[in-house]
């Protein structure tokens, strides 16, 4: 049958250690004297953030610091950049609203980080996080892409009118229109690709370690690409090349979710630098459901033109892709390029048009 034939077992050298509990994940790594971080998150999907009361929380046992966006602004920590650049179908730049590391004047989604509590133990940090009081005036919110683009819908960002960040087009619109005009049959279908949580076996976690003597920082984090992560973090923190290391060991599941550079990593690195002390954080499963990048949630209107014998003439897809309230890594790919590449499948389709918002 030859080497690597169907059914032949292929031993994997990495499996025994992982199956026997000898893997090395982010939360397995500890640094001497590390403190523990817990994030205070918005419980509102949309609202004006009018106050953050940390007075009582700051007096609780073990609390070393409580950081808000005001502290990051004072330190010159920049906003999170869009991690994917694209142009609209007409060639104009996409709308890319700035995303603060921690919420400043407004909250945009349930689970958005508002403050970081750092304490000597995780239990102390959790207790203090529960004592931080957020004053949020709720604003109207919607949860589907079709509702977000409806007339009169609440605007999540003033810099993105109509809640549309990008309009993508693929294919020859005139040729597709002509094919539909000459078609003997046209069939239409509405498809909702449901939103989902990635839920990896290993929740997101990170350890930020400062070197006070050199001013350098290290981040131990489970991710899908240390170079891209490092470059994004460096830009937000204003670090020079060589001042930041990103290290990744084993990663307990991701499927794209851990490729993103999340605001929590920036806040942890800032806290470690400000305190001159390592700071570690492991997300709770319940918080991960709120703060991790979700998947899919595409609403698609499909139309297929056929001739009298049932042969395909043209396929048109109009897609609404819910990318959430922030432009995290690769959010545009599934409803745009991936749709254009994959929707044809194994069928001979002479003409294709995909329009995604």
NORWO-V894289 format. One record per residue. N is the residue number from 1. OMEGA is omega in degrees with one decimal (* if undefined). D_CENTER is the distance of its C-alpha to the mean C-alpha in whole Angstrom. Layout:
BEGIN
((N & OMEGA & D_CENTER) (N & OMEGA & D_CENTER))
END
This chain:
BEGIN
((1 & 179.7 & 45) (2 & -178.6 & 44) (3 & 178.1 & 41) (4 & 176.9 & 38) (5 & -179.3 & 39) (6 & 178.9 & 38) (7 & 179.6 & 38) (8 & 178.4 & 39) (9 & 177.8 & 37) (10 & -178.3 & 35) (11 & 178.1 & 34) (12 & -173.9 & 31) (13 & -175.9 & 32) (14 & -171.6 & 29) (15 & -175.4 & 29) (16 & -179.0 & 32) (17 & -178.6 & 30) (18 & -179.1 & 27) (19 & -179.3 & 29) (20 & 177.2 & 31) (21 & -178.8 & 29) (22 & 175.1 & 29) (23 & -179.4 & 26) (24 & -178.3 & 24) (25 & -173.5 & 20) (26 & -177.1 & 19) (27 & 176.4 & 20) (28 & -175.8 & 24) (29 & 179.8 & 24) (30 & 176.8 & 26) (31 & 179.6 & 27) (32 & 176.8 & 31) (33 & -176.2 & 30) (34 & 172.1 & 27) (35 & -173.2 & 26) (36 & -179.0 & 23) (37 & 172.6 & 20) (38 & -177.8 & 19) (39 & 171.3 & 17) (40 & -172.5 & 18) (41 & 176.7 & 16) (42 & 172.5 & 16) (43 & 177.7 & 18) (44 & 178.8 & 18) (45 & -175.2 & 16) (46 & 179.4 & 18) (47 & 174.8 & 20) (48 & 179.5 & 22) (49 & -173.7 & 22) (50 & 179.1 & 25) (51 & 174.6 & 26) (52 & -177.1 & 25) (53 & -178.7 & 28) (54 & -171.2 & 27) (55 & -177.5 & 31) (56 & -178.1 & 32) (57 & -176.3 & 29) (58 & -178.2 & 30) (59 & -176.5 & 33) (60 & -176.3 & 32) (61 & 173.1 & 33) (62 & -176.0 & 31) (63 & -179.7 & 29) (64 & 179.6 & 29) (65 & 171.5 & 26) (66 & -175.6 & 24) (67 & 172.8 & 22) (68 & -179.4 & 21) (69 & 177.5 & 19) (70 & 177.9 & 23) (71 & 179.7 & 23) (72 & 176.7 & 21) (73 & -179.0 & 22) (74 & -179.9 & 25) (75 & 178.9 & 24) (76 & 177.6 & 23) (77 & -174.2 & 19) (78 & 177.4 & 18) (79 & 174.5 & 15) (80 & -179.6 & 11) (81 & 169.0 & 12) (82 & -173.3 & 10) (83 & 174.6 & 9) (84 & -179.2 & 11) (85 & 178.9 & 15) (86 & 176.1 & 17) (87 & 175.4 & 20) (88 & -178.5 & 21) (89 & 179.7 & 24) (90 & 177.3 & 26) (91 & 178.8 & 25) (92 & 179.7 & 24) (93 & 175.1 & 21) (94 & 173.8 & 18) (95 & -177.5 & 17) (96 & -179.9 & 14) (97 & 178.5 & 15) (98 & 179.3 & 14) (99 & 175.8 & 12) (100 & 179.1 & 14) (101 & 173.5 & 13) (102 & -175.4 & 14) (103 & -177.2 & 16) (104 & -176.3 & 19) (105 & -172.3 & 21) (106 & 171.2 & 19) (107 & -170.8 & 16) (108 & 179.5 & 14) (109 & 175.0 & 12) (110 & -178.6 & 13) (111 & 178.9 & 12) (112 & -179.6 & 11) (113 & -178.7 & 13) (114 & -179.5 & 16) (115 & 176.3 & 18) (116 & 177.0 & 19) (117 & 178.5 & 22) (118 & -178.2 & 23) (119 & -176.5 & 27) (120 & 177.4 & 29) (121 & 179.3 & 28) (122 & 179.3 & 25) (123 & 178.8 & 27) (124 & 179.1 & 28) (125 & 177.9 & 25) (126 & 179.3 & 24) (127 & -178.5 & 27) (128 & 178.1 & 27) (129 & 178.4 & 23) (130 & -179.4 & 25) (131 & 175.8 & 27) (132 & -176.6 & 25) (133 & 178.4 & 26) (134 & 173.7 & 24) (135 & -177.2 & 25) (136 & 173.6 & 23) (137 & -175.3 & 25) (138 & 174.6 & 23) (139 & 179.5 & 23) (140 & -178.9 & 23) (141 & 173.5 & 19) (142 & -174.1 & 19) (143 & 177.2 & 17) (144 & -179.1 & 17) (145 & -179.5 & 17) (146 & 176.3 & 21) (147 & -177.5 & 21) (148 & -179.4 & 19) (149 & 178.6 & 21) (150 & 177.8 & 24) (151 & 178.4 & 27) (152 & -179.8 & 27) (153 & 175.6 & 23) (154 & -177.4 & 22) (155 & -179.0 & 20) (156 & 176.1 & 16) (157 & 176.5 & 17) (158 & -177.9 & 20) (159 & 179.1 & 19) (160 & -177.5 & 18) (161 & -179.7 & 21) (162 & 178.8 & 21) (163 & 179.7 & 17) (164 & 178.1 & 17) (165 & -172.5 & 15) (166 & 170.0 & 17) (167 & -174.8 & 20) (168 & 177.4 & 20) (169 & 176.4 & 24) (170 & 175.1 & 25) (171 & -178.1 & 29) (172 & -175.0 & 32) (173 & -178.3 & 32) (174 & -179.5 & 36) (175 & 177.9 & 37) (176 & 178.2 & 35) (177 & 178.1 & 36) (178 & 178.2 & 40) (179 & 177.9 & 39) (180 & -179.8 & 38) (181 & -178.4 & 41) (182 & -173.0 & 43) (183 & 173.1 & 42) (184 & 179.5 & 44) (185 & 172.2 & 41) (186 & 177.0 & 38) (187 & -175.5 & 36) (188 & -178.1 & 32) (189 & 172.8 & 30) (190 & -176.6 & 27) (191 & 173.1 & 24) (192 & 174.6 & 21) (193 & -164.7 & 18) (194 & 175.9 & 17) (195 & 179.6 & 14) (196 & 175.2 & 13) (197 & -177.8 & 11) (198 & 175.8 & 11) (199 & 177.5 & 13) (200 & 178.9 & 14) (201 & 177.8 & 17) (202 & 175.4 & 16) (203 & 177.2 & 14) (204 & 178.0 & 12) (205 & -178.6 & 15) (206 & 174.9 & 16) (207 & 177.7 & 19) (208 & -175.7 & 20) (209 & 178.5 & 23) (210 & 169.3 & 25) (211 & -174.2 & 29) (212 & -176.8 & 31) (213 & -177.3 & 33) (214 & -174.4 & 31) (215 & 180.0 & 29) (216 & 179.8 & 26) (217 & 171.8 & 23) (218 & 176.9 & 22) (219 & 172.3 & 18) (220 & -174.5 & 19) (221 & 172.9 & 15) (222 & -178.1 & 14) (223 & -176.2 & 12) (224 & 179.3 & 13) (225 & -173.1 & 14) (226 & -175.6 & 16) (227 & 176.7 & 17) (228 & 178.2 & 14) (229 & -178.7 & 13) (230 & -176.7 & 16) (231 & 177.8 & 17) (232 & -179.2 & 13) (233 & -179.9 & 14) (234 & -179.8 & 18) (235 & -178.6 & 18) (236 & -176.5 & 16) (237 & 180.0 & 19) (238 & -178.7 & 21) (239 & 176.1 & 23) (240 & 176.1 & 25) (241 & -179.8 & 25) (242 & 179.7 & 26) (243 & -178.5 & 25) (244 & 171.9 & 22) (245 & 172.4 & 21) (246 & -176.4 & 18) (247 & 179.9 & 20) (248 & 174.1 & 18) (249 & 174.1 & 21) (250 & 179.8 & 20) (251 & -175.2 & 17) (252 & 176.9 & 17) (253 & 179.5 & 15) (254 & -176.7 & 12) (255 & 176.8 & 12) (256 & -173.9 & 9) (257 & -177.4 & 7) (258 & 174.2 & 8) (259 & -176.9 & 8) (260 & 171.4 & 5) (261 & -173.9 & 7) (262 & 179.3 & 7) (263 & 179.6 & 9) (264 & -177.7 & 11) (265 & 177.4 & 12) (266 & -178.8 & 14) (267 & 179.3 & 16) (268 & 179.1 & 17) (269 & 177.2 & 18) (270 & 179.7 & 20) (271 & 179.6 & 21) (272 & 179.4 & 23) (273 & -177.9 & 24) (274 & -177.8 & 26) (275 & -174.4 & 27) (276 & -174.7 & 28) (277 & 176.4 & 27) (278 & 178.3 & 25) (279 & -179.9 & 22) (280 & -178.7 & 20) (281 & 172.0 & 18) (282 & -175.7 & 17) (283 & 170.1 & 15) (284 & 178.6 & 17) (285 & -178.8 & 16) (286 & 177.5 & 16) (287 & 178.4 & 14) (288 & 179.1 & 11) (289 & -177.4 & 12) (290 & -168.0 & 11) (291 & 178.1 & 8) (292 & 174.6 & 6) (293 & 176.2 & 4) (294 & -176.5 & 7) (295 & 169.3 & 9) (296 & -171.8 & 12) (297 & 178.4 & 14) (298 & 174.2 & 16) (299 & -171.5 & 19) (300 & 171.6 & 22) (301 & -175.4 & 26) (302 & 174.3 & 28) (303 & -178.1 & 31) (304 & 177.5 & 33) (305 & -178.8 & 37) (306 & 174.2 & 39) (307 & -174.4 & 43) (308 & 179.4 & 46) (309 & 178.9 & 46) (310 & 176.6 & 42) (311 & 178.5 & 41) (312 & 172.7 & 37) (313 & -178.0 & 38) (314 & 177.6 & 34) (315 & 178.2 & 31) (316 & 177.2 & 29) (317 & 173.9 & 25) (318 & -168.5 & 24) (319 & 166.3 & 20) (320 & -178.3 & 18) (321 & 179.1 & 14) (322 & 179.6 & 12) (323 & 176.9 & 9) (324 & -173.4 & 9) (325 & -178.2 & 9) (326 & -176.0 & 7) (327 & -179.9 & 7) (328 & -170.0 & 4) (329 & 171.2 & 6) (330 & -178.4 & 8) (331 & -177.4 & 8) (332 & -170.9 & 11) (333 & -175.3 & 13) (334 & -177.2 & 13) (335 & -176.9 & 15) (336 & -174.4 & 17) (337 & -178.9 & 18) (338 & 177.6 & 18) (339 & -178.6 & 20) (340 & -178.3 & 22) (341 & -166.1 & 23) (342 & -169.9 & 23) (343 & -178.6 & 24) (344 & -179.3 & 28) (345 & -176.6 & 28) (346 & -172.6 & 32) (347 & 175.5 & 33) (348 & -175.9 & 35) (349 & -174.0 & 34) (350 & -175.1 & 36) (351 & -178.7 & 33) (352 & 173.3 & 30) (353 & 176.3 & 28) (354 & 174.7 & 24) (355 & -176.5 & 23) (356 & 172.6 & 19) (357 & * & 18))
END
